[in-house]
Amino acid sequence: MSATQTKRSRWKLVTGAGVAVAAATGVALSGVASASATAGSASPAVQAAKARTAARTTAATSALPGVTSVLVGQGRMGHVSWKVVLEYYRHLPRGYHVPSMPPGIPTPKYTGLLCERMYLDGVRIDHQGGPWSDCNGVTGATRPIGTEEGLYGLTAKGTSGYRLFVGETSAPVGYAVLTYTDGHSYRANSAHLRGTGFNSYAIPISKGRYIRSVDTYTADGHRLSHETDWH
């Protein structure tokens, strides 16, 4: 694994390759995963309305057969642009090799591949790891994948500098709220990859900013998780 990513799953803890992105003063954003940076929390009604709006996100079909993708989010952190796309291959692509398992553990029978494509200023995070870095095998388009979260940056395993906090989720996660140590917060709705059971959200973290907590919610505002062990 590379030296630019810290990842965590609800089922496992993994440290590997990834990307960190942050902005010193404000974060401009656009795309299907709408978000907000505020000093306080919005009302449950407003939160639910925003989540329902994001749920109407549609997937963009790739020029490659059997590949679909959805824009998770994009914007700018100061002079640094960022973008995250969730990409699904219905069949294992040529050139991808299923990772070897430890002795005694059978090799998974993956049927497809789910990839996080993350960019900072047009440079794909973990590009040095090859075309399938930040990709995971999946067995079917609708099978739940649990929740996997990661800090991605170009340096220091995503612990400093410009960073992205990215989560791959399944229902019922509707949105996530990241609270910075300065008291401000940023909300990102889950983008749904149409025709699959896969969702994702992305939150930019400006240079010099750090994480106090990360919470996930249903579309109606019911909190599902509260994490305080991110940096």
Backbone torsions as a table, in degrees:
resi	resn	phi	psi	omega
1	MET	NA	153.2	-177.1
2	SER	-82.2	178.4	-176.8
3	ALA	-98.9	26.2	-175.0
4	THR	-126.5	24.4	-177.6
5	GLN	-152.4	141.8	169.5
6	THR	-124.2	122.8	-176.5
7	LYS	-124.4	152.2	176.4
8	ARG	-145.6	139.9	173.7
9	SER	-116.5	156.7	175.2
10	ARG	-64.0	-20.5	-178.4
11	TRP	-101.0	-20.2	-174.4
12	LYS	-153.9	163.6	176.4
13	LEU	-118.2	124.4	-176.9
14	VAL	-132.2	137.3	171.6
15	THR	-116.6	126.1	-175.6
16	GLY	-155.8	-144.9	-174.0
17	ALA	-90.0	145.1	179.5
18	GLY	-178.2	-163.6	-173.8
19	VAL	-138.2	139.5	177.6
20	ALA	-116.9	133.9	-178.4
21	VAL	-137.7	133.6	178.6
22	ALA	-147.7	154.0	178.9
23	ALA	-122.1	139.9	-174.1
24	ALA	-74.3	-35.1	-176.5
25	THR	-121.0	-47.8	-177.0
26	GLY	-152.1	160.8	-178.5
27	VAL	-124.7	121.0	174.9
28	ALA	-93.7	140.0	-177.8
29	LEU	-144.4	161.2	173.7
30	SER	-159.5	175.1	178.5
31	GLY	113.8	-174.5	-172.6
32	VAL	-77.9	-24.1	179.6
33	ALA	-94.9	85.8	-177.2
34	SER	-67.5	150.8	-178.3
35	ALA	-149.0	169.4	178.8
36	SER	-142.6	144.8	175.0
37	ALA	-113.8	114.6	-174.6
38	THR	-138.0	165.0	177.3
39	ALA	-86.7	-14.2	-179.8
40	GLY	-138.7	-173.1	-178.4
41	SER	-99.5	141.6	175.6
42	ALA	-75.7	163.5	179.7
43	SER	-67.4	155.0	178.5
44	PRO	-55.7	-36.5	-178.8
45	ALA	-65.1	-43.5	178.3
46	VAL	-65.8	-42.1	179.3
47	GLN	-60.9	-43.9	-179.0
48	ALA	-65.1	-40.2	180.0
49	ALA	-63.8	-42.0	179.0
50	LYS	-65.2	-39.0	-179.7
51	ALA	-66.3	-39.0	179.3
52	ARG	-66.3	-35.4	177.5
53	THR	-62.7	-44.4	-179.5
54	ALA	-66.6	-29.6	-178.1
55	ALA	-65.0	-16.3	-179.5
56	ARG	-84.4	5.7	179.7
57	THR	-57.6	137.8	177.7
58	THR	-111.3	152.9	-178.5
59	ALA	-85.0	147.0	174.9
60	ALA	-98.0	131.2	-179.1
61	THR	-82.6	130.2	-180.0
62	SER	-72.6	159.8	175.7
63	ALA	-68.3	-18.6	178.8
64	LEU	-84.8	137.1	178.9
65	PRO	-65.7	140.0	178.2
66	GLY	76.3	12.7	-179.6
67	VAL	-124.7	128.4	175.6
68	THR	-126.4	156.7	-179.0
69	SER	-148.9	161.6	176.0
70	VAL	-140.3	139.9	175.8
71	LEU	-75.2	117.6	-179.4
72	VAL	-82.5	-39.7	178.9
73	GLY	178.3	159.1	175.8
74	GLN	-160.0	160.9	179.8
75	GLY	169.9	-156.4	179.9
76	ARG	-135.6	145.8	171.0
77	MET	-119.2	98.0	-172.9
78	GLY	63.1	-119.7	179.3
79	HIS	-95.4	3.9	-176.3
80	VAL	-103.7	122.5	176.9
81	SER	-86.2	152.4	176.4
82	TRP	-139.9	154.6	-178.6
83	LYS	-159.7	140.5	177.2
84	VAL	-133.5	130.7	178.5
85	VAL	-127.2	135.9	173.9
86	LEU	-98.9	127.1	-172.1
87	GLU	-126.4	131.9	-177.8
88	TYR	-122.1	126.1	174.5
89	TYR	-101.7	117.6	-177.7
90	ARG	-67.4	-23.6	176.4
91	HIS	-128.5	150.0	178.8
92	LEU	-60.3	123.7	-176.8
93	PRO	-71.1	152.3	177.1
94	ARG	-61.9	134.0	-179.2
95	GLY	98.6	-13.9	177.5
96	TYR	-87.7	134.3	179.7
97	HIS	-119.4	127.4	178.6
98	VAL	-63.6	128.9	-178.6
99	PRO	-59.2	146.7	177.8
100	SER	-71.1	140.4	179.3
101	MET	-95.0	157.5	175.3
102	PRO	-62.2	158.1	179.0
103	PRO	-53.8	135.3	178.1
104	GLY	91.0	-10.4	179.0
105	ILE	-106.4	120.6	-178.0
106	PRO	-65.7	148.1	177.8
107	THR	-69.3	126.9	-179.5
108	PRO	-60.6	145.7	178.1
109	LYS	-96.6	71.7	-179.4
110	TYR	-68.5	144.6	176.6
111	THR	-109.8	-19.3	-177.7
112	GLY	-150.2	-174.5	-175.1
113	LEU	-138.2	135.6	177.2
114	LEU	-116.9	124.3	-173.1
115	CYS	-123.8	139.4	169.3
116	GLU	-97.7	118.9	177.8
117	ARG	-107.3	106.7	-173.8
118	MET	-116.5	136.4	-174.7
119	TYR	-131.5	141.0	170.4
120	LEU	-125.2	119.4	-177.7
121	ASP	51.4	38.9	176.1
122	GLY	82.6	-3.2	179.3
123	VAL	-98.0	124.7	-179.4
124	ARG	-73.5	130.1	177.7
125	ILE	-63.8	137.6	179.2
126	ASP	64.6	22.9	178.1
127	HIS	-61.1	-25.8	-179.6
128	GLN	-67.4	-16.1	178.8
129	GLY	-85.9	1.6	179.3
130	GLY	98.6	177.0	-174.3
131	PRO	-67.0	-18.4	-175.9
132	TRP	-109.4	15.9	172.9
133	SER	-67.8	146.2	-177.0
134	ASP	63.4	31.4	174.9
135	CYS	-119.9	145.7	178.0
136	ASN	-131.0	140.8	176.4
137	GLY	-70.0	145.5	177.5
138	VAL	-134.4	157.1	178.9
139	THR	-113.3	83.5	-179.7
140	GLY	99.8	158.1	-174.9
141	ALA	-82.1	-18.7	-173.5
142	THR	-116.6	-0.7	-179.6
143	ARG	-73.1	129.2	-178.7
144	PRO	-58.4	143.1	180.0
145	ILE	-108.3	4.4	-175.6
146	GLY	74.1	-155.2	-180.0
147	THR	-126.3	126.4	175.5
148	GLU	-127.5	131.5	-177.9
149	GLU	-125.9	152.6	179.7
150	GLY	-156.0	150.2	170.6
151	LEU	-100.2	127.4	-175.6
152	TYR	-123.2	131.2	177.8
153	GLY	-153.1	168.3	-178.6
154	LEU	-80.6	-15.4	-179.2
155	THR	-142.6	161.5	169.3
156	ALA	55.6	35.0	177.4
157	LYS	55.3	32.1	177.0
158	GLY	74.2	18.9	-178.2
159	THR	-96.5	-7.5	178.4
160	SER	-155.2	170.8	-178.7
161	GLY	78.8	-159.0	176.9
162	TYR	-75.6	129.4	-172.4
163	ARG	-138.5	162.6	171.8
164	LEU	-127.7	134.7	171.2
165	PHE	-104.0	115.6	-174.2
166	VAL	-123.2	134.5	177.5
167	GLY	-123.9	133.7	169.5
168	GLU	-98.7	125.7	-173.7
169	THR	-134.0	169.1	170.3
170	SER	-125.1	168.9	175.7
171	ALA	-55.6	145.4	13.2
172	PRO	-102.1	20.8	-178.8
173	VAL	-64.1	120.7	179.8
174	GLY	-102.1	-32.1	178.6
175	TYR	-164.1	166.0	178.3
176	ALA	-128.4	149.3	176.6
177	VAL	-126.0	121.1	176.1
178	LEU	-104.0	126.5	177.6
179	THR	-105.3	125.6	179.7
180	TYR	-81.9	164.0	179.9
181	THR	-68.1	-15.8	177.2
182	ASP	-86.3	3.9	176.9
183	GLY	95.8	-16.7	177.0
184	HIS	-76.5	160.4	-179.8
185	SER	-136.1	161.2	-178.3
186	TYR	-137.8	127.1	-178.7
187	ARG	-109.7	134.8	177.4
188	ALA	-130.7	124.3	176.8
189	ASN	-77.9	150.6	177.6
190	SER	-72.7	132.9	173.6
191	ALA	-94.5	131.6	-176.7
192	HIS	-101.3	132.4	176.1
193	LEU	-87.6	103.2	-171.5
194	ARG	-55.6	138.7	179.2
195	GLY	84.3	4.4	179.8
196	THR	-133.3	178.3	174.3
197	GLY	-102.9	21.9	-172.7
198	PHE	-105.5	137.3	176.6
199	ASN	-135.7	160.8	177.9
200	SER	-156.0	154.9	172.9
201	TYR	-137.6	158.3	-179.1
202	ALA	-141.4	137.3	-179.0
203	ILE	-131.1	123.1	177.4
204	PRO	-80.6	144.9	179.1
205	ILE	-124.5	116.8	-175.6
206	SER	-68.5	155.8	177.4
207	LYS	-59.1	128.8	-179.1
208	GLY	89.8	-4.6	177.4
209	ARG	-100.0	151.0	-178.6
210	TYR	-137.6	167.4	-170.6
211	ILE	-98.0	130.0	171.1
212	ARG	-92.4	-44.9	-178.9
213	SER	-159.5	159.0	174.3
214	VAL	-132.0	127.2	179.8
215	ASP	-124.0	142.0	173.1
216	THR	-114.9	150.2	-174.6
217	TYR	-137.3	158.0	167.8
218	THR	-76.2	169.4	179.7
219	ALA	-60.7	-25.6	-178.9
220	ASP	-90.8	5.0	174.5
221	GLY	94.1	11.1	177.0
222	HIS	-84.7	124.3	-177.1
223	ARG	-73.0	132.4	-179.1
224	LEU	-101.9	-33.2	-177.2
225	SER	-152.2	156.7	178.3
226	HIS	-142.7	115.9	-176.7
227	GLU	-121.6	136.8	-178.6
228	THR	-126.6	12.4	-174.9
229	ASP	-102.4	13.8	174.3
230	TRP	-92.6	157.6	-175.0
231	HIS	-109.5	NA	NA
